[in-house]
Amino acid sequence: MKILMVILVLAVISGTLRAQQAQNDFAVHPYVTRGDLAASRFWTPGTIALVTLDGAAQAADGYITRRNIAGGGEEYNPMARLFVGTTPVQVAATAALFGAEIATAYVLHRRHHDNVGRAVLVAGATMNGLGAVSSFKHRVANW
């Protein structure tokens, strides 16, 4: 599910970037100055909070999933099942997904789609939070 969301977001970004490039090739925006672009910061308190929330949700999901697998349980998400076989693979996959979410939000911010970029972070935190809740709900009996 997470991989499908990433693919969908990247497809939307690709279409948006192509459309904006075509628009920028034919139009000049004199009302946008370097000062306006410099004033737009990515790391605002709201973005920092969303990234922190997303990271905490991913850490909780990973920890609970790892405990379940170590206790004889299984991963119920068929897409994530490929990436939770061993701890190093799970950590690498989680880090790659987290980095992709932040990079996607940053690219959207640079293209002046701040709300969509924040939505990517909110969706990541929500999906990982739901994954943690599901893993805890289906936890094995030994913990």
PyMOL commands that set and color helices and strands:
alter all, ss='L'
color gray80, all
select helices_A, chain A and resi 2-26+34-39+45-70+80-83+87-110+114-137
alter helices_A, ss='H'
color red, helices_A
deselect
rebuild
show_as cartoon
